[in-house]
Every structure is written in C-alpha cells, then in structure tokens.
Amino acid sequence: MAKLLDFGFENIDLWRSEEMQLVQLMIPSESAHDTVYALGEIGLLQFKDLNGDKSAFQRTFASQVKRCDEMARRLRFFHEQVEKAGLSVKAEAIQTKTYQFDELEAKLEELEKELVETNGNMERLQRSYAELVELQLVLEKAGVFFDSKSGQRFEVVPESFSGYGDGESPLLEAVGGDKVAKVGFVAGTIQQDKINSFERLLFRATRGNMYLRTVSVGTIRDPATGDEVEKSVFVVFFAGDRARAKVNKICEVYNANRYPFPEDVARQRQMAAEVTGRLRELHTTNEAGERRRDQVLKDIALSLDEWTVMVRKEKAVYHTMNKLSVDVTSKVLIAEAWVPVYAMQQVQDVLRRTGQASSTQLSSVVQALTAAEMAPTHYRTTPFTACFHSIIEAYGVARYREVNPTVLSLMTFPFLFAVMFGDVGHAILMIMVAGFMVKSEASLGKKDLGDMGNMLFAGRYAILMMGIYSIYTGLMYNEFFSIPMAIFGDTRFKCWGVADKVWNGTAAVTVGQIDGFASNKDFDIRNCKTWGGRVLWPGDAVPYVFGIDPIWHGRKTELPFLNSFKMKMSIVMGVLHMDFGIINCLYNNMFFRDTVSTLFEFIPQMIFLNFIFGYLSILIVAKWCTGSTADLYHVMINMFLSPGSMDDQGRVFNGQGGLQVFLLLIAFIMVPTMLLPKPLILKKRHEQMQRERGAVEMAHGTFSHDDEEGHAPAPAPAHGAGGHDGGHGHGDHFDFGEIMVHQMIHTIEFILGAVSNTASYLRLWALSLAHSQLSSVFFDRVLMMAMSMNSIGAIFIGFFVFACATLGVLMVMESLSAFLHAMRLHWVEYMGKFYKGDGYKFQPFSFEAILKSKDEDDKAQ
C-alpha cells in the first residue's frame, strides 16, 4: 500500500514537520551565560521550563533579570529625552566603545544621574528666566497705569460712618472728612482667557470696591508649566487689608503670578535695570546648559540602539537561564530543550566552541531523551510558502509530524479563488499589484506599510498565484472585463434557415440557402434572428477549443446555461477536493501505523462519500459527454425515496436503477462500520495489554498495591511523537465510554458533513456568477451607456465611474469575498477530513526573533 501511494510527498520538506529530539544539556555554571548566549545566536533550541513550580522571584537569576529591567527603564528614559531633543538615533554612525554588562550598568546609571541633574538645573533656570521676563513686563506695563494716575488722592469713608465695615464701602466714593489714605494694589500676570471670570469674581468678592486694569503682552512662557500661553499684565486697586487678602486668594485660585511693584518711579527704573542684567546672565547660563545637555544626548544617541540590543539579549539570556535547574553541587546547570534533528550537529559544534573558549575548558554534555509529551511543530518555509502556511496555521498549528495541508493548498487555494474570480482583465490588474510588491520586495520589506499594507505585502506571492490562476479560469469563462474573447476562434454555432440574400451594408450578398447553414465568415451570426434564422449546432462541428463558446455571452440563454455549468462544476470540484482530504488521512494513518483507523475510518469514509456524491459527479461528467437530458435532481431524489425505480426523465445509462440500489446499500453499511469496530478493537487491545502486564509483573514478583490500582507508568514513545490519537486508547488511561462517544460524534459529523460540505462548494458557483454579472452590469450600464451618448464629458465621467466600481467593488470587495470563501473551503471542507491542528509551534530561544518582536511592539506603541 505504501509503495502504491508513494507519489514522492515524503520527499517534500513541507509535507511533514521537521523531526524533533528532546535533549538534556549539562552546562558548567562558570560558562552557563556564554553557552546560553551562543545558543541564542543560532536560535535552534526551545528550552523547557524546569522550574515551573517557582515564582519569578524565587528563581536563581531573578536579581540579574531585575537589573536588566532597571537598565531597560533607563534606556527608555534616554529614548524619550533624545526624541524630545529632536535628535536621531544612529548606532552605525560611529564605532563606539563596547561595554561589558557590569560596565554598561554603571555607565547607564552615571549617565542617568548626569542627565537628571542637568534637566533639573535647566528647569530651574528656565523657570527663573520666565519669572524675570514676566517681572520685566509687569514693570514696563504697570508703570503706565501709575504714571497716568500720579498725584491723585482718594478720600476714604471713615469706618464709623460706613455701614459695610473695612473694605466694603465704595472705593472711589468721595465723602467729606479729615481722614485720607492711599489705595492698595496687586500687580502680576494672568492667562488671557481667564481675565473675564477673574474680574467678575474680584467684583463680587469686594462688592465693587476694586479697580482692575489689564494689558495684553502676547505669548510668553509660563514659569509653572513651561508652556507658551497668551497672558496679560494686570493691576488690581483696592482699599483695606481685608480686600487685599481676598484679592491674593483669588489670584492663587486663578494661578495668577504676583510680582512686587514699587510705587517710586526711581525704584521702578532701578529694579528694571537689575532685572535686565539678571536676564542676560540667565540667558548665557541657559545656552551653556543646553549645549551641555545636547552634547550628552548626542553621545547617548550614538550608542543607544547598541545598548538597547545588548540589554534585551542579556535579559533574554537570564530569563532562559531561570528555566534551567541547578544540581545539588551548584556547579552544573541542567537544561532540557527541543531541537530539530537536522540541527543537532550545529548545536554540538556551538557547545564545543563555547567550552573551549571558557576559563574551565569544560564542554557542555548533550544527551538525547525519550519524551512522553508531544513534540513542537517546526517547518522550514520560504517567502513563497510562508504566506500559504500562515493561512493554514491561522486555523491551528499542525500536530507533530502529521500531513501539512499547505503542500496541496499551494495549488488548490489559488485555484478555488480563481474559480470564483475568473476574469482575464481583473486577473491582470491583480498580477500587476502583486508583481510590483514582489519586485520591490527588498525595499518594501524595510518599511512600515500599516496594518493593511503589511498584510498585503506578507501575502504577495499568494496574490500573484491567485492572479495567475484567475487568468486560466478567465480564459475558461471567456471573459475580459466581462467582454467575450475570440482567442481560440469564432463560435462553432451557425445560423440555419436565413433568406438567400441579405443586405450587409453595401450590397446584397448570398449567405446560404433556406434549410441550410450560413457561413459565419460571410454572415454575422448575431443577426441570425433578425433575418429569420435560428442558431443551431451543426452535427459535424467540433467543440470549442478551450473554454465557453463566445456566442453565449449577451444572449437570453446565457444565465441558465452558465448556472447549470458552474453549479455542476462546483459539485465535481468539491467532491474531488474532499477526496484529497480523506486521502491525506490515509497518509497520516500509514505514517503513524494506525491500521485500525485505515480499515474502519478511511475506507468507510471514501466509500460513503463516493458511492453517493462521487456517483453524482460521474453522472454530471457522463451527461456532459453524452449530451443526455436527464434531470439529475430527479435522479438523486428517487435514489433515496424510490430505490431501484428509474424512468426516462432520470435515465443516463442502462442498469442505472440496480446500480443505485447497490451503491446506497453499501453506503448505509459503512455507517455502523465507522461507528462500532474501532472502539471495540481498542477495548480488546487494552484488555489484552492489561493481562500481559499483570502476567509479567507476577512472573517477576513486582506486583504492588499501586500497580494493582493501575498506576504503573506506560512506556513513552520515542522522539516525543506520542500516538496519533493520543488520549483515545493509545495511552495507559482508557475509558471505553469516552472513546465510544468520541467515535459517535466523529461518525455523525462525517455523515452530515458529507451532505453539507458538498452543498458548501456551491459557493463557487454563486460567487463566480455574482462576479460575472457585476462585471457585466458595470461594463454595459456604465461604460457603454456613457459611450453611447457621444459626449466627451459623459465618456470621461462614465469611464471614471466604471474604473472606481471595478477597483472598489470587484478588485477589493469581490476579491476579499472570494479569498474568505476559499479559506473557509480549505479550513472546514478540506482540512476537516484529516487535520488535527492541536499541536504547538516550535519557538526557539532566538535573539533574532526576540529583537524583531520587540521592534514590532515599539512600532505599535
């Protein structure tokens, strides 16, 4: 059987996952760091966590991981400062000094302290400078108010006379008396947008006993926040200490900055000169501080990327070392890891070189282990196969060493897409887009194209293949933007029964005789009905060379003809596709030596599916080849409702009724064959194994209470492969009820799925017809209607609308719809027949993968 089905699939690397080996590493503690670092460079080992029962703080190298986190925090701080200063990070610009881990930690701590101190000094200097600028503006603007009011005196109402008390009588009310006092004031700056509410609150708090003057000074730096804001200088005049307290409190609420302002003009000038001198000094100091900080940041920027990579690698190394166990002597670290068999020699070479370079001159010891758990799944892909493989893994990661659906999906996925999208013109547009991405692969791969752009770029080869296959199906459908083509010649149909002479536009010519066929060379067959003829198929004509005869396009019978053709074609393709899936199940059974599943799952499934729907596919092909007019709906209905009966409406060949009874009977027999034998055989095998184990234990005198309860360990499979049906009778644990229920669900799912999955392939017919009709509507009702108006403007608008509809609806929405339906047909109808998809991906300890994932996270943030 193996030789009969040997089509060379096993020679394809992608057909099955790479063979994995579980190894144990015994690494000297002195060279553990360098060894793990070297293994991270090659990225071929997936370490197992041997300290799963310990928390992150209880592990051996938790302190080193914490140090790495602190260094990473400092580096993030440096990144923020460099970006804030508008500097670019270029690690390759200058060859900088290479630091060891401890040296780098000390260097980063020193730089952080220096930068924090510099930033603190700069902030204090800038705040002082901003305050002096505001004070200078207050001295300049507020002095004008006092110059205009100089020499004026205001009489204040005596407290004994006022009914309001101190500070509550009208400020400028002139009343008689001997007591005279000066008006108090507060000067400062406030944001422009707060002036109105500030004035209202002052008025209400002092009951009108105040006088506010403001003048705008434009945009200046706020000392508190450091932001550039619109501000105004204000002076509030009031009387009394109580009013002063209220004004000061209101200024605090509105974050208004108050500054001292002398009443004496000479003192004002002296103070303004002092402020100007201090501003010059602070400006010079600020410039020197900024130059120093920029120099520090430039020095940091030169090595920032290099330091970031180094810290990420060190953290990854210590995180991996925390997965290793330490022996009792604390001199050796023990690790367990999965490694591809093809990479064993490379791993051993790295370990030998690392041991020779260490101070102890001791190499790590590698030994193979036999694993009980399932091994991880690992494939070596190329840029071409990676996009198709990612579609498969979006459903689930393959179980270790089971058949990979990607191999056949490389051909079937773009083909099923093309069946729904077939149009030569649309396919050319798709190939142009994919070809551009493939040609510019090197440059586009370095750019961030956004979520949608990155997704399209990752699937560039799949898009290219879908476009190529769509050209093939477009030729088969004979459509170019819904226009029929005559690449393979004119139609084979001819016009029957036209008049002897017809008018061809210039003269009357003879085109044939009545009761005869007109020559298509001299007569346009599209005018056959106009001249009283009928379009018929000559008996001696050969079929059209390739695809659909162009005469069908644009006729009333086009839609019924294409409906029938594409619906039958979808069923035939669907049955073949599902057969491929069941055959892949046979390859899995043969590889895992599961004869029971081959005899009582694969064979019954093939018989059940093909004796019903395979028979329907044969009838479809026979009807195409013989020209039979049998109604296949009628055939399938009577096959179940009236077995053995056959009338002329459904007859395709003689003996059809008896054959259908035989096929139906055998298909029904396959149902209990799928349901009962496998669970019963597994139960018998388990009982026999238990008897043999008990006999061996009694013979060697090793029978114990634990063994009597069935807790004896079972032998582990080699290479961690496990059983193909792990957990269903192939291990020490056996539950017949669980296996029976599982087999019942599997049988019912297949039987019902045989009907629903076959009907699901009719989406090929539906989407193909929808694509064709939409393309025809856009062409006829938009472009051709615009051209028939004989107006340049109408033609331009019509072509613009046609192009937008073609690109937006057909090239984007329809292609996405066809892609999703093709993916569903592969995930459910095809892969559901054999694909377990319950494995886990091989994720080796690799610096390249770690740095790449970190870069993607940084871009996302």
C-alpha positions, 0 to 999 in steps of 0.5 A, spaced: 500 500 500 505 504 501 509 503 495 502 504 491 501 511 494 508 513 494 507 519 489 514 522 492 510 527 498 515 524 503 520 527 499 517 534 500 520 538 506 513 541 507 509 535 507 511 533 514 514 537 520 521 537 521 523 531 526 524 533 533 529 530 539 528 532 546 535 533 549 538 534 556 544 539 556 549 539 562 552 546 562 558 548 567 555 554 571 562 558 570 560 558 562 552 557 563 551 565 560 556 564 554 553 557 552 546 560 553 548 566 549 551 562 543 545 558 543 541 564 542 545 566 536 543 560 532 536 560 535 535 552 534 533 550 541 526 551 545 528 550 552 523 547 557 521 550 563 524 546 569 522 550 574 515 551 573 513 550 580 517 557 582 515 564 582 519 569 578 522 571 584 524 565 587 528 563 581 536 563 581 537 569 576 531 573 578 536 579 581 540 579 574 533 579 570 531 585 575 537 589 573 536 588 566 529 591 567 532 597 571 537 598 565 531 597 560 527 603 564 533 607 563 534 606 556 527 608 555 528 614 559 534 616 554 529 614 548 524 619 550 529 625 552 533 624 545 526 624 541 524 630 545 531 633 543 529 632 536 535 628 535 536 621 531 538 615 533 544 612 529 548 606 532 552 605 525 554 612 525 560 611 529 564 605 532 563 606 539 566 603 545 563 596 547 561 595 554 561 589 558 554 588 562 557 590 569 560 596 565 554 598 561 550 598 568 554 603 571 555 607 565 547 607 564 546 609 571 552 615 571 549 617 565 542 617 568 544 621 574 548 626 569 542 627 565 537 628 571 541 633 574 542 637 568 534 637 566 533 639 573 538 645 573 535 647 566 528 647 569 530 651 574 533 656 570 528 656 565 523 657 570 527 663 573 528 666 566 520 666 565 519 669 572 524 675 570 521 676 563 514 676 566 517 681 572 520 685 566 513 686 563 509 687 569 514 693 570 514 696 563 506 695 563 504 697 570 508 703 570 503 706 565 497 705 569 501 709 575 504 714 571 497 716 568 494 716 575 500 720 579 498 725 584 491 723 585 488 722 592 482 718 594 478 720 600 476 714 604 469 713 608 471 713 615 469 706 618 464 709 623 460 712 618 460 706 613 455 701 614 459 695 610 465 695 615 473 695 612 473 694 605 466 694 603 464 701 602 465 704 595 472 705 593 472 711 589 466 714 593 468 721 595 465 723 602 467 729 606 472 728 612 479 729 615 481 722 614 485 720 607 489 714 605 492 711 599 489 705 595 492 698 595 494 694 589 496 687 586 500 687 580 502 680 576 500 676 570 494 672 568 492 667 562 488 671 557 482 667 557 481 667 564 481 675 565 473 675 564 471 670 570 477 673 574 474 680 574 467 678 575 469 674 581 474 680 584 467 684 583 463 680 587 468 678 592 469 686 594 462 688 592 465 693 587 470 696 591 476 694 586 479 697 580 482 692 575 486 694 569 489 689 564 494 689 558 495 684 553 503 682 552 502 676 547 505 669 548 510 668 553 512 662 557 509 660 563 514 659 569 509 653 572 508 649 566 513 651 561 508 652 556 507 658 551 500 661 553 497 668 551 497 672 558 496 679 560 499 684 565 494 686 570 493 691 576 488 690 581 486 697 586 483 696 592 482 699 599 483 695 606 487 689 608 481 685 608 480 686 600 487 685 599 487 678 602 481 676 598 484 679 592 491 674 593 486 668 594 483 669 588 489 670 584 492 663 587 485 660 585 486 663 578 494 661 578 495 668 577 503 670 578 504 676 583 510 680 582 512 686 587 511 693 584 514 699 587 510 705 587 517 710 586 518 711 579 526 711 581 525 704 584 521 702 578 527 704 573 532 701 578 529 694 579 528 694 571 535 695 570 537 689 575 532 685 572 535 686 565 542 684 567 539 678 571 536 676 564 542 676 560 546 672 565 540 667 565 540 667 558 548 665 557 547 660 563 541 657 559 545 656 552 551 653 556 546 648 559 543 646 553 549 645 549 551 641 555 545 637 555 545 636 547 552 634 547 550 628 552 544 626 548 548 626 542 553 621 545 547 617 548 544 617 541 550 614 538 550 608 542 543 607 544 540 602 539 547 598 541 545 598 548 538 597 547 540 590 543 545 588 548 540 589 554 534 585 551 539 579 549 542 579 556 535 579 559 533 574 554 539 570 556 537 570 564 530 569 563 532 562 559 537 561 564 531 561 570 528 555 566 534 551 567 535 547 574 541 547 578 544 540 581 545 539 588 553 541 587 551 548 584 556 547 579 552 544 573 546 547 570 541 542 567 537 544 561 532 540 557 530 543 550 527 541 543 531 541 537 530 539 530 534 533 528 537 536 522 540 541 527 543 537 532 550 537 529 550 545 529 548 545 536 554 540 538 559 544 534 556 551 538 557 547 545 564 545 543 566 552 541 563 555 547 567 550 552 573 551 549 573 558 549 571 558 557 576 559 563 574 551 565 575 548 558 569 544 560 564 542 554 557 542 555 554 534 555 548 533 550 544 527 551 538 525 547 531 523 551 525 519 550 519 524 551 512 522 553 509 529 551 508 531 544 513 534 540 513 542 537 511 543 530 517 546 526 517 547 518 522 550 514 518 555 509 520 560 504 517 567 502 513 563 497 510 558 502 510 562 508 504 566 506 500 559 504 502 556 511 500 562 515 493 561 512 493 554 514 496 555 521 491 561 522 486 555 523 491 551 528 498 549 528 499 542 525 500 536 530 507 533 530 509 530 524 502 529 521 500 531 513 501 539 512 495 541 508 499 547 505 503 542 500 496 541 496 493 548 498 499 551 494 495 549 488 488 548 490 487 555 494 489 559 488 485 555 484 478 555 488 479 563 488 480 563 481 474 559 480 470 564 483 474 570 480 475 568 473 476 574 469 482 575 464 482 583 465 481 583 473 486 577 473 491 582 470 490 588 474 491 583 480 498 580 477 500 587 476 499 589 484 502 583 486 508 583 481 510 590 483 510 588 491 514 582 489 519 586 485 520 591 490 520 586 495 527 588 498 525 595 499 518 594 501 520 589 506 524 595 510 518 599 511 512 600 515 506 599 510 500 599 516 496 594 518 493 593 511 499 594 507 503 589 511 498 584 510 498 585 503 505 585 502 506 578 507 501 575 502 504 577 495 506 571 492 499 568 494 496 574 490 500 573 484 498 565 484 491 567 485 492 572 479 495 567 475 490 562 476 484 567 475 487 568 468 486 560 466 479 560 469 478 567 465 480 564 459 475 558 461 469 563 462 471 567 456 471 573 459 475 580 459 472 585 463 466 581 462 467 582 454 467 575 450 474 573 447 475 570 440 482 567 442 481 560 440 476 562 434 469 564 432 463 560 435 462 553 432 454 555 432 451 557 425 445 560 423 440 555 419 434 557 415 436 565 413 433 568 406 438 567 400 440 574 400 441 579 405 443 586 405 450 587 409 451 594 408 453 595 401 450 590 397 446 584 397 450 578 398 448 570 398 449 567 405 446 560 404 440 557 402 433 556 406 434 549 410 441 550 410 447 553 414 450 560 413 457 561 413 459 565 419 465 568 415 460 571 410 454 572 415 454 575 422 451 570 426 448 575 431 443 577 426 441 570 425 434 572 428 433 578 425 433 575 418 429 569 420 434 564 422 435 560 428 442 558 431 443 551 431 449 546 432 451 543 426 452 535 427 459 535 424 462 541 428 467 540 433 467 543 440 470 549 442 477 549 443 478 551 450 473 554 454 465 557 453 463 558 446 463 566 445 456 566 442 453 565 449 455 571 452 449 577 451 444 572 449 437 570 453 440 563 454 446 565 457 444 565 465 441 558 465 446 555 461 452 558 465 448 556 472 447 549 470 455 549 468 458 552 474 453 549 479 455 542 476 462 544 476 462 546 483 459 539 485 465 535 481 470 540 484 468 539 491 467 532 491 474 531 488 477 536 493 474 532 499 477 526 496 484 529 497 482 530 504 480 523 506 486 521 502 491 525 506 488 521 512 490 515 509 497 518 509 497 520 516 494 513 518 500 509 514 505 514 517 503 513 524 501 505 523 494 506 525 491 500 521 485 500 525 483 507 523 485 505 515 480 499 515 474 502 519 475 510 518 478 511 511 475 506 507 468 507 510 469 514 509 471 514 501 466 509 500 460 513 503 462 519 500 463 516 493 458 511 492 453 517 493 456 524 491 462 521 487 456 517 483 453 524 482 459 527 479 460 521 474 453 522 472 454 530 471 461 528 467 457 522 463 451 527 461 456 532 459 459 527 454 453 524 452 449 530 451 443 526 455 437 530 458 436 527 464 434 531 470 439 529 475 435 532 481 430 527 479 435 522 479 438 523 486 431 524 489 428 517 487 435 514 489 433 515 496 425 515 496 424 510 490 430 505 490 431 501 484 425 505 480 428 509 474 424 512 468 426 516 462 426 523 465 432 520 470 435 515 465 443 516 463 445 509 462 442 502 462 442 498 469 442 505 472 436 503 477 440 496 480 446 500 480 443 505 485 440 500 489 447 497 490 451 503 491 446 506 497 446 499 500 453 499 501 453 506 503 448 505 509 453 499 511 459 503 512 455 507 517 455 502 523 462 500 520 465 507 522 461 507 528 462 500 532 469 496 530 474 501 532 472 502 539 471 495 540 478 493 537 481 498 542 477 495 548 480 488 546 487 491 545 487 494 552 484 488 555 489 484 552 495 489 554 492 489 561 493 481 562 500 481 559 502 486 564 499 483 570 502 476 567 509 479 567 509 483 573 507 476 577 512 472 573 517 477 576 514 478 583 513 486 582 506 486 583 504 492 588 498 495 591 499 501 586 500 497 580 494 493 582 490 500 582 493 501 575 498 506 576 504 503 573 507 508 568 506 506 560 512 506 556 513 513 552 514 513 545 520 515 542 522 522 539 516 525 543 511 523 537 506 520 542 500 516 538 496 519 533 490 519 537 493 520 543 488 520 549 483 515 545 486 508 547 493 509 545 495 511 552 495 507 559 488 511 561 482 508 557 475 509 558 471 505 553 465 510 554 469 516 552 472 513 546 465 510 544 462 517 544 468 520 541 467 515 535 459 517 535 460 524 534 466 523 529 461 518 525 455 523 525 459 529 523 462 525 517 455 523 515 452 530 515 458 533 513 458 529 507 451 532 505 453 539 507 460 540 505 458 538 498 452 543 498 458 548 501 462 548 494 456 551 491 459 557 493 463 557 487 458 557 483 454 563 486 460 567 487 463 566 480 456 568 477 455 574 482 462 576 479 460 575 472 454 579 472 457 585 476 462 585 471 457 585 466 452 590 469 458 595 470 461 594 463 454 595 459 450 600 464 456 604 465 461 604 460 457 603 454 451 607 456 456 613 457 459 611 450 453 611 447 451 618 448 457 621 444 459 626 449 466 627 451 464 629 458 459 623 459 465 618 456 470 621 461 465 621 467 462 614 465 469 611 464 471 614 471 465 611 474 466 604 471 474 604 473 472 606 481 466 600 481 471 595 478 477 597 483 472 598 489 467 593 488 470 587 484 478 588 485 477 589 493 470 587 495 469 581 490 476 579 491 476 579 499 469 575 498 472 570 494 479 569 498 474 568 505 470 563 501 476 559 499 479 559 506 473 557 509 473 551 503 480 549 505 479 550 513 472 546 514 471 542 507 478 540 506 482 540 512 476 537 516 477 530 513 484 529 516 487 535 520 488 535 527 491 542 528 492 541 536 499 541 536 504 547 538 509 551 534 516 550 535 519 557 538 526 557 539 530 561 544 532 566 538 535 573 539 533 574 532 526 573 533 526 576 540 529 583 537 524 583 531 518 582 536 520 587 540 521 592 534 514 590 532 511 592 539 515 599 539 512 600 532 505 599 535 506 603 541 
